[in-house]
Amino acid sequence: MARVAGAALLALGIACGTVPVDERGRAALALIVPMLVYNLAVAALLVHAHFGLELSGIGLWPAVVVHAALAVWCVACLTNAIRRIQYPVSH
């Protein structure tokens, strides 16, 4: 199961890295929302693993912090993409 999830993440990462830059930001918007959901879900699942399932490990909290930071970054990118859609740059 972990390899399947890893393959899905690899595919999503490639999609995010190769998205064409459009002046209105719609393509970026289509990829940022799933990444935001993923990072929020992983952070929540890891916190639940600690408090609900009483699991622990050396990488648990660093992983929570990384995914929470990536979620914040996604929100910033999402805000920028929405701004581009609402106020397109005129050439």
MOPAC internal coordinates of N, CA, C and O (Angstrom, degrees):
PM7 1SCF
backbone

  N    0.0000 0     0.00 0     0.00 0    0    0    0
  C    1.4384 1     0.00 0     0.00 0    1    0    0
  C    1.5277 1   110.82 1     0.00 0    2    1    0
  O    1.2310 1   120.34 1   141.49 1    3    2    1
  N    1.3087 1   116.96 1   -38.51 1    3    2    1
  C    1.4602 1   120.19 1  -179.57 1    5    3    2
  C    1.5250 1   111.12 1   -64.82 1    6    5    3
  O    1.2310 1   119.86 1   144.12 1    7    6    5
  N    1.3241 1   117.87 1   -35.88 1    7    6    5
  C    1.4626 1   120.46 1   178.48 1    9    7    6
  C    1.5236 1   111.33 1   -68.46 1   10    9    7
  O    1.2310 1   120.46 1   142.98 1   11   10    9
  N    1.3087 1   116.72 1   -37.02 1   11   10    9
  C    1.4671 1   120.23 1   176.97 1   13   11   10
  C    1.5241 1   109.55 1   -64.77 1   14   13   11
  O    1.2310 1   120.39 1   135.64 1   15   14   13
  N    1.3162 1   116.85 1   -44.36 1   15   14   13
  C    1.4665 1   120.37 1   178.00 1   17   15   14
  C    1.5289 1   110.27 1   -63.67 1   18   17   15
  O    1.2310 1   120.16 1   140.91 1   19   18   17
  N    1.3123 1   117.30 1   -39.09 1   19   18   17
  C    1.4586 1   121.08 1   177.56 1   21   19   18
  C    1.5193 1   112.09 1   -63.55 1   22   21   19
  O    1.2310 1   120.48 1   139.37 1   23   22   21
  N    1.3303 1   116.68 1   -40.63 1   23   22   21
  C    1.4601 1   120.55 1   177.39 1   25   23   22
  C    1.5245 1   110.95 1   -64.77 1   26   25   23
  O    1.2310 1   120.53 1   141.05 1   27   26   25
  N    1.3327 1   116.58 1   -38.95 1   27   26   25
  C    1.4650 1   120.39 1   177.92 1   29   27   26
  C    1.5274 1   110.45 1   -64.47 1   30   29   27
  O    1.2310 1   120.36 1   138.02 1   31   30   29
  N    1.3140 1   116.92 1   -41.98 1   31   30   29
  C    1.4630 1   120.36 1   178.47 1   33   31   30
  C    1.5241 1   111.54 1   -65.53 1   34   33   31
  O    1.2310 1   120.87 1   140.78 1   35   34   33
  N    1.3262 1   115.95 1   -39.22 1   35   34   33
  C    1.4640 1   119.78 1   177.57 1   37   35   34
  C    1.5264 1   110.07 1   -61.84 1   38   37   35
  O    1.2310 1   120.38 1   134.76 1   39   38   37
  N    1.3283 1   116.87 1   -45.24 1   39   38   37
  C    1.4596 1   120.65 1   179.22 1   41   39   38
  C    1.5243 1   111.41 1   -63.11 1   42   41   39
  O    1.2310 1   119.99 1   137.81 1   43   42   41
  N    1.3234 1   117.62 1   -42.19 1   43   42   41
  C    1.4633 1   121.13 1   178.66 1   45   43   42
  C    1.5246 1   110.77 1   -66.12 1   46   45   43
  O    1.2310 1   120.50 1   141.28 1   47   46   45
  N    1.3126 1   116.65 1   -38.72 1   47   46   45
  C    1.4660 1   120.40 1   177.20 1   49   47   46
  C    1.5181 1   112.02 1   -63.92 1   50   49   47
  O    1.2310 1   120.22 1   138.95 1   51   50   49
  N    1.3278 1   117.18 1   -41.05 1   51   50   49
  C    1.4652 1   120.65 1   177.44 1   53   51   50
  C    1.5257 1   109.85 1   -65.13 1   54   53   51
  O    1.2310 1   120.69 1   137.93 1   55   54   53
  N    1.3324 1   116.29 1   -42.07 1   55   54   53
  C    1.4657 1   119.75 1   178.73 1   57   55   54
  C    1.5287 1   110.50 1   -61.08 1   58   57   55
  O    1.2310 1   120.18 1   138.26 1   59   58   57
  N    1.3183 1   117.27 1   -41.74 1   59   58   57
  C    1.4714 1   120.62 1   179.78 1   61   59   58
  C    1.5199 1   111.47 1   -67.04 1   62   61   59
  O    1.2310 1   120.72 1   143.70 1   63   62   61
  N    1.3155 1   116.22 1   -36.30 1   63   62   61
  C    1.4626 1   120.03 1  -178.01 1   65   63   62
  C    1.5143 1   113.98 1   -76.40 1   66   65   63
  O    1.2310 1   120.22 1   158.65 1   67   66   65
  N    1.3133 1   117.18 1   -21.35 1   67   66   65
  C    1.4635 1   119.92 1  -176.24 1   69   67   66
  C    1.5234 1   113.41 1  -111.04 1   70   69   67
  O    1.2310 1   119.92 1  -171.86 1   71   70   69
  N    1.3176 1   117.75 1     8.14 1   71   70   69
  C    1.4619 1   120.22 1   179.65 1   73   71   70
  C    1.5301 1   109.30 1   -63.65 1   74   73   71
  O    1.2310 1   120.39 1   -47.32 1   75   74   73
  N    1.3256 1   116.86 1   132.68 1   75   74   73
  C    1.4670 1   118.14 1   179.62 1   77   75   74
  C    1.5301 1   110.58 1   -68.93 1   78   77   75
  O    1.2310 1   121.24 1   -34.96 1   79   78   77
  N    1.2983 1   115.24 1   145.04 1   79   78   77
  C    1.4553 1   120.36 1   179.01 1   81   79   78
  C    1.5232 1   107.63 1   -85.57 1   82   81   79
  O    1.2310 1   121.01 1   -70.53 1   83   82   81
  N    1.3081 1   115.68 1   109.47 1   83   82   81
  C    1.4570 1   119.71 1   176.28 1   85   83   82
  C    1.5179 1   107.85 1  -103.42 1   86   85   83
  O    1.2310 1   120.81 1   -28.22 1   87   86   85
  N    1.3026 1   116.06 1   151.78 1   87   86   85
  C    1.4652 1   118.69 1  -173.76 1   89   87   86
  C    1.5170 1   113.15 1   -69.69 1   90   89   87
  O    1.2310 1   119.51 1   161.43 1   91   90   89
  N    1.3172 1   118.54 1   -18.57 1   91   90   89
  C    1.4582 1   120.06 1  -179.49 1   93   91   90
  C    1.5150 1   112.33 1   -96.39 1   94   93   91
  O    1.2310 1   118.56 1   164.94 1   95   94   93
  N    1.3337 1   120.35 1   -15.06 1   95   94   93
  C    1.4530 1   122.36 1   174.75 1   97   95   94
  C    1.5166 1   115.78 1    85.31 1   98   97   95
  O    1.2310 1   119.71 1  -169.66 1   99   98   97
  N    1.3355 1   118.16 1    10.34 1   99   98   97
  C    1.4701 1   120.23 1  -177.19 1  101   99   98
  C    1.5263 1   112.80 1   -68.56 1  102  101   99
  O    1.2310 1   120.03 1   142.85 1  103  102  101
  N    1.3262 1   117.55 1   -37.15 1  103  102  101
  C    1.4676 1   120.37 1  -179.95 1  105  103  102
  C    1.5271 1   110.14 1   -66.16 1  106  105  103
  O    1.2310 1   120.49 1   138.11 1  107  106  105
  N    1.3090 1   116.67 1   -41.89 1  107  106  105
  C    1.4585 1   120.55 1   178.49 1  109  107  106
  C    1.5186 1   110.90 1   -64.16 1  110  109  107
  O    1.2310 1   120.76 1   140.98 1  111  110  109
  N    1.3148 1   116.15 1   -39.02 1  111  110  109
  C    1.4595 1   121.00 1   179.52 1  113  111  110
  C    1.5301 1   111.29 1   -60.28 1  114  113  111
  O    1.2310 1   120.87 1   141.19 1  115  114  113
  N    1.3282 1   115.94 1   -38.81 1  115  114  113
  C    1.4615 1   120.62 1  -179.14 1  117  115  114
  C    1.5222 1   112.57 1   -67.02 1  118  117  115
  O    1.2310 1   119.61 1   159.14 1  119  118  117
  N    1.3096 1   118.36 1   -20.86 1  119  118  117
  C    1.4623 1   121.21 1   178.74 1  121  119  118
  C    1.5261 1   113.29 1  -101.93 1  122  121  119
  O    1.2310 1   120.34 1   152.86 1  123  122  121
  N    1.3048 1   116.95 1   -27.14 1  123  122  121
  C    1.4656 1   119.77 1  -177.31 1  125  123  122
  C    1.5199 1   111.42 1   -70.13 1  126  125  123
  O    1.2310 1   119.94 1   139.13 1  127  126  125
  N    1.3194 1   117.72 1   -40.87 1  127  126  125
  C    1.4661 1   120.70 1  -177.93 1  129  127  126
  C    1.5373 1   111.46 1   -60.12 1  130  129  127
  O    1.2310 1   118.90 1   131.37 1  131  130  129
  N    1.3533 1   119.71 1   -48.63 1  131  130  129
  C    1.4704 1   118.25 1   177.19 1  133  131  130
  C    1.5293 1   113.15 1   -62.03 1  134  133  131
  O    1.2310 1   120.44 1   143.71 1  135  134  133
  N    1.3274 1   116.76 1   -36.29 1  135  134  133
  C    1.4638 1   119.06 1   178.17 1  137  135  134
  C    1.5288 1   111.02 1   -66.36 1  138  137  135
  O    1.2310 1   120.35 1   142.17 1  139  138  137
  N    1.3220 1   116.94 1   -37.83 1  139  138  137
  C    1.4586 1   120.86 1   177.27 1  141  139  138
  C    1.5233 1   110.37 1   -63.35 1  142  141  139
  O    1.2310 1   120.48 1   133.18 1  143  142  141
  N    1.3244 1   116.69 1   -46.82 1  143  142  141
  C    1.4689 1   121.04 1   178.94 1  145  143  142
  C    1.5200 1   110.48 1   -60.24 1  146  145  143
  O    1.2310 1   120.61 1   135.48 1  147  146  145
  N    1.3325 1   116.44 1   -44.52 1  147  146  145
  C    1.4635 1   120.51 1  -179.80 1  149  147  146
  C    1.5310 1   110.89 1   -60.34 1  150  149  147
  O    1.2310 1   120.21 1   130.19 1  151  150  149
  N    1.3182 1   117.20 1   -49.81 1  151  150  149
  C    1.4686 1   119.57 1  -176.44 1  153  151  150
  C    1.5193 1   112.35 1   -66.21 1  154  153  151
  O    1.2310 1   120.11 1   141.78 1  155  154  153
  N    1.3261 1   117.39 1   -38.22 1  155  154  153
  C    1.4681 1   119.70 1   176.12 1  157  155  154
  C    1.5286 1   110.89 1   -65.35 1  158  157  155
  O    1.2310 1   120.67 1   138.14 1  159  158  157
  N    1.3396 1   116.32 1   -41.86 1  159  158  157
  C    1.4650 1   119.99 1  -179.82 1  161  159  158
  C    1.5193 1   111.63 1   -64.62 1  162  161  159
  O    1.2310 1   119.95 1   136.38 1  163  162  161
  N    1.3185 1   117.70 1   -43.62 1  163  162  161
  C    1.4667 1   120.25 1  -179.78 1  165  163  162
  C    1.5255 1   110.77 1   -64.96 1  166  165  163
  O    1.2310 1   120.11 1   135.89 1  167  166  165
  N    1.3241 1   117.39 1   -44.11 1  167  166  165
  C    1.4676 1   119.81 1   178.35 1  169  167  166
  C    1.5262 1   110.45 1   -59.82 1  170  169  167
  O    1.2310 1   120.45 1   135.95 1  171  170  169
  N    1.3431 1   116.74 1   -44.05 1  171  170  169
  C    1.4648 1   120.36 1   179.67 1  173  171  170
  C    1.5265 1   111.51 1   -65.59 1  174  173  171
  O    1.2310 1   120.13 1   138.57 1  175  174  173
  N    1.3158 1   117.36 1   -41.43 1  175  174  173
  C    1.4715 1   120.40 1   178.82 1  177  175  174
  C    1.5209 1   111.97 1   -64.21 1  178  177  175
  O    1.2310 1   120.45 1   141.71 1  179  178  177
  N    1.3198 1   116.75 1   -38.29 1  179  178  177
  C    1.4705 1   119.30 1   179.28 1  181  179  178
  C    1.5307 1   111.14 1   -69.40 1  182  181  179
  O    1.2310 1   120.27 1   140.80 1  183  182  181
  N    1.3216 1   117.09 1   -39.20 1  183  182  181
  C    1.4664 1   119.72 1   176.24 1  185  183  182
  C    1.5245 1   109.60 1   -64.38 1  186  185  183
  O    1.2310 1   120.53 1   137.86 1  187  186  185
  N    1.3332 1   116.58 1   -42.14 1  187  186  185
  C    1.4681 1   120.11 1   176.54 1  189  187  186
  C    1.5321 1   111.20 1   -62.42 1  190  189  187
  O    1.2310 1   120.41 1   142.18 1  191  190  189
  N    1.3285 1   116.81 1   -37.82 1  191  190  189
  C    1.4652 1   119.95 1   178.75 1  193  191  190
  C    1.5270 1   111.01 1   -60.17 1  194  193  191
  O    1.2310 1   120.91 1   143.02 1  195  194  193
  N    1.3271 1   115.87 1   -36.98 1  195  194  193
  C    1.4631 1   119.05 1  -179.83 1  197  195  194
  C    1.5297 1   111.70 1   -75.13 1  198  197  195
  O    1.2310 1   120.79 1   126.59 1  199  198  197
  N    1.3285 1   116.10 1   -53.41 1  199  198  197
  C    1.4619 1   119.42 1  -173.90 1  201  199  198
  C    1.5229 1   113.34 1   -82.75 1  202  201  199
  O    1.2310 1   119.75 1   142.99 1  203  202  201
  N    1.3148 1   118.09 1   -37.01 1  203  202  201
  C    1.4609 1   120.93 1  -176.95 1  205  203  202
  C    1.5166 1   113.75 1   -85.36 1  206  205  203
  O    1.2310 1   121.01 1   139.55 1  207  206  205
  N    1.3303 1   115.67 1   -40.45 1  207  206  205
  C    1.4720 1   120.21 1  -177.07 1  209  207  206
  C    1.5197 1   112.89 1  -103.55 1  210  209  207
  O    1.2310 1   121.10 1   176.45 1  211  210  209
  N    1.3311 1   115.49 1    -3.55 1  211  210  209
  C    1.4663 1   122.63 1   179.61 1  213  211  210
  C    1.5277 1   112.76 1    57.64 1  214  213  211
  O    1.2310 1   120.75 1  -141.73 1  215  214  213
  N    1.3346 1   116.16 1    38.27 1  215  214  213
  C    1.4595 1   121.12 1   175.33 1  217  215  214
  C    1.5242 1   108.43 1   -91.78 1  218  217  215
  O    1.2310 1   121.08 1   -27.54 1  219  218  217
  N    1.2959 1   115.55 1   152.46 1  219  218  217
  C    1.4604 1   119.75 1   178.05 1  221  219  218
  C    1.5180 1   108.83 1  -151.51 1  222  221  219
  O    1.2310 1   121.44 1   -15.74 1  223  222  221
  N    1.2921 1   114.84 1   164.26 1  223  222  221
  C    1.4559 1   121.10 1   178.60 1  225  223  222
  C    1.5181 1   109.08 1   177.10 1  226  225  223
  O    1.2310 1   121.40 1   -13.68 1  227  226  225
  N    1.3085 1   114.93 1   166.32 1  227  226  225
  C    1.4513 1   120.05 1  -174.93 1  229  227  226
  C    1.5318 1   112.18 1   -67.12 1  230  229  227
  O    1.2310 1   119.85 1   152.83 1  231  230  229
  N    1.3157 1   117.89 1   -27.17 1  231  230  229
  C    1.4496 1   120.34 1  -177.30 1  233  231  230
  C    1.5112 1   115.21 1   -97.70 1  234  233  231
  O    1.2310 1   120.00 1   179.48 1  235  234  233
  N    1.3279 1   117.60 1    -0.52 1  235  234  233
  C    1.4574 1   120.37 1  -174.83 1  237  235  234
  C    1.5281 1   112.49 1   -63.05 1  238  237  235
  O    1.2310 1   119.78 1   122.74 1  239  238  237
  N    1.3115 1   118.03 1   -57.26 1  239  238  237
  C    1.4594 1   120.61 1  -176.12 1  241  239  238
  C    1.5223 1   113.20 1   -70.77 1  242  241  239
  O    1.2310 1   119.10 1   142.56 1  243  242  241
  N    1.3403 1   119.32 1   -37.44 1  243  242  241
  C    1.4698 1   117.22 1   172.65 1  245  243  242
  C    1.5314 1   112.25 1   -59.59 1  246  245  243
  O    1.2310 1   120.04 1   142.96 1  247  246  245
  N    1.3214 1   117.54 1   -37.04 1  247  246  245
  C    1.4678 1   120.58 1   178.09 1  249  247  246
  C    1.5202 1   110.96 1   -66.68 1  250  249  247
  O    1.2310 1   120.06 1   140.53 1  251  250  249
  N    1.3368 1   117.49 1   -39.47 1  251  250  249
  C    1.4649 1   121.06 1   176.83 1  253  251  250
  C    1.5274 1   109.60 1   -61.33 1  254  253  251
  O    1.2310 1   120.50 1   134.10 1  255  254  253
  N    1.3197 1   116.65 1   -45.90 1  255  254  253
  C    1.4663 1   120.83 1  -178.79 1  257  255  254
  C    1.5259 1   110.77 1   -63.43 1  258  257  255
  O    1.2310 1   120.15 1   136.56 1  259  258  257
  N    1.3294 1   117.32 1   -43.44 1  259  258  257
  C    1.4651 1   120.84 1  -179.48 1  261  259  258
  C    1.5302 1   110.48 1   -62.67 1  262  261  259
  O    1.2310 1   120.17 1   133.68 1  263  262  261
  N    1.3188 1   117.28 1   -46.32 1  263  262  261
  C    1.4627 1   119.91 1  -178.81 1  265  263  262
  C    1.5291 1   111.56 1   -68.88 1  266  265  263
  O    1.2310 1   119.93 1   144.36 1  267  266  265
  N    1.3080 1   117.74 1   -35.64 1  267  266  265
  C    1.4669 1   120.14 1   175.86 1  269  267  266
  C    1.5287 1   109.93 1   -66.18 1  270  269  267
  O    1.2310 1   120.09 1   138.73 1  271  270  269
  N    1.3202 1   117.44 1   -41.27 1  271  270  269
  C    1.4673 1   120.66 1   178.19 1  273  271  270
  C    1.5282 1   110.77 1   -65.24 1  274  273  271
  O    1.2310 1   120.08 1   139.84 1  275  274  273
  N    1.3169 1   117.45 1   -40.16 1  275  274  273
  C    1.4577 1   120.39 1   177.06 1  277  275  274
  C    1.5277 1   111.00 1   -64.75 1  278  277  275
  O    1.2310 1   120.15 1   144.66 1  279  278  277
  N    1.3332 1   117.32 1   -35.34 1  279  278  277
  C    1.4624 1   120.69 1   176.64 1  281  279  278
  C    1.5257 1   110.25 1   -64.92 1  282  281  279
  O    1.2310 1   120.02 1   138.49 1  283  282  281
  N    1.3266 1   117.57 1   -41.51 1  283  282  281
  C    1.4663 1   121.14 1   177.40 1  285  283  282
  C    1.5242 1   109.99 1   -62.82 1  286  285  283
  O    1.2310 1   120.48 1   138.35 1  287  286  285
  N    1.3307 1   116.69 1   -41.65 1  287  286  285
  C    1.4608 1   121.44 1   177.98 1  289  287  286
  C    1.5331 1   110.46 1   -62.60 1  290  289  287
  O    1.2310 1   120.38 1   138.78 1  291  290  289
  N    1.3288 1   116.88 1   -41.22 1  291  290  289
  C    1.4687 1   120.86 1   177.12 1  293  291  290
  C    1.5197 1   111.11 1   -61.88 1  294  293  291
  O    1.2310 1   120.16 1   139.90 1  295  294  293
  N    1.3175 1   117.29 1   -40.10 1  295  294  293
  C    1.4661 1   120.34 1   178.11 1  297  295  294
  C    1.5277 1   109.87 1   -63.27 1  298  297  295
  O    1.2310 1   120.06 1   137.96 1  299  298  297
  N    1.3208 1   117.49 1   -42.04 1  299  298  297
  C    1.4644 1   120.73 1   178.04 1  301  299  298
  C    1.5289 1   110.71 1   -63.01 1  302  301  299
  O    1.2310 1   120.39 1   136.66 1  303  302  301
  N    1.3262 1   116.85 1   -43.34 1  303  302  301
  C    1.4668 1   120.75 1   178.29 1  305  303  302
  C    1.5204 1   111.10 1   -66.55 1  306  305  303
  O    1.2310 1   120.61 1   142.13 1  307  306  305
  N    1.3165 1   116.44 1   -37.87 1  307  306  305
  C    1.4642 1   121.42 1   178.78 1  309  307  306
  C    1.5263 1   110.43 1   -64.42 1  310  309  307
  O    1.2310 1   120.53 1   137.45 1  311  310  309
  N    1.3063 1   116.59 1   -42.55 1  311  310  309
  C    1.4637 1   121.35 1   177.23 1  313  311  310
  C    1.5221 1   110.51 1   -60.22 1  314  313  311
  O    1.2310 1   120.61 1   136.21 1  315  314  313
  N    1.3249 1   116.44 1   -43.79 1  315  314  313
  C    1.4615 1   121.18 1   178.96 1  317  315  314
  C    1.5237 1   111.17 1   -64.63 1  318  317  315
  O    1.2310 1   119.78 1   137.30 1  319  318  317
  N    1.3265 1   118.02 1   -42.70 1  319  318  317
  C    1.4683 1   121.60 1   179.84 1  321  319  318
  C    1.5247 1   110.97 1   -65.06 1  322  321  319
  O    1.2310 1   120.32 1   138.69 1  323  322  321
  N    1.3189 1   116.99 1   -41.31 1  323  322  321
  C    1.4754 1   120.26 1   178.39 1  325  323  322
  C    1.5213 1   110.15 1   -64.92 1  326  325  323
  O    1.2310 1   120.46 1   140.23 1  327  326  325
  N    1.3153 1   116.73 1   -39.77 1  327  326  325
  C    1.4672 1   120.69 1   178.15 1  329  327  326
  C    1.5249 1   110.53 1   -62.23 1  330  329  327
  O    1.2310 1   120.19 1   140.98 1  331  330  329
  N    1.3419 1   117.25 1   -39.02 1  331  330  329
  C    1.4633 1   120.66 1   178.75 1  333  331  330
  C    1.5239 1   111.30 1   -66.22 1  334  333  331
  O    1.2310 1   120.33 1   144.66 1  335  334  333
  N    1.3269 1   116.98 1   -35.34 1  335  334  333
  C    1.4590 1   119.92 1   179.38 1  337  335  334
  C    1.5216 1   109.91 1   -70.45 1  338  337  335
  O    1.2310 1   120.38 1   139.21 1  339  338  337
  N    1.3199 1   116.87 1   -40.79 1  339  338  337
  C    1.4716 1   120.51 1  -177.83 1  341  339  338
  C    1.5240 1   112.28 1   -74.60 1  342  341  339
  O    1.2310 1   120.52 1   143.62 1  343  342  341
  N    1.3242 1   116.61 1   -36.38 1  343  342  341
  C    1.4700 1   121.34 1  -176.52 1  345  343  342
  C    1.5233 1   109.54 1  -127.47 1  346  345  343
  O    1.2310 1   120.20 1  -105.45 1  347  346  345
  N    1.3419 1   117.22 1    74.55 1  347  346  345
  C    1.4553 1   119.16 1  -177.71 1  349  347  346
  C    1.5261 1   112.38 1   -63.91 1  350  349  347
  O    1.2310 1   121.07 1   -29.80 1  351  350  349
  N    1.3272 1   115.56 1   150.20 1  351  350  349
  C    1.4491 1   121.97 1   178.58 1  353  351  350
  C    1.5244 1   107.86 1   -80.22 1  354  353  351
  O    1.2310 1   120.33 1   -52.55 1  355  354  353
  N    1.3137 1   116.97 1   127.45 1  355  354  353
  C    1.4688 1   121.24 1   178.87 1  357  355  354
  C    1.5124 1   109.50 1   -92.05 1  358  357  355
  O    1.2310 1   121.71 1   -40.06 1  359  358  357
  N    1.3291 1   114.33 1   139.94 1  359  358  357
  C    1.4678 1   119.15 1   178.60 1  361  359  358
  C    1.4877 1   110.19 1  -107.66 1  362  361  359
  O    1.2310 1   120.10 1   180.00 1  363  362  361

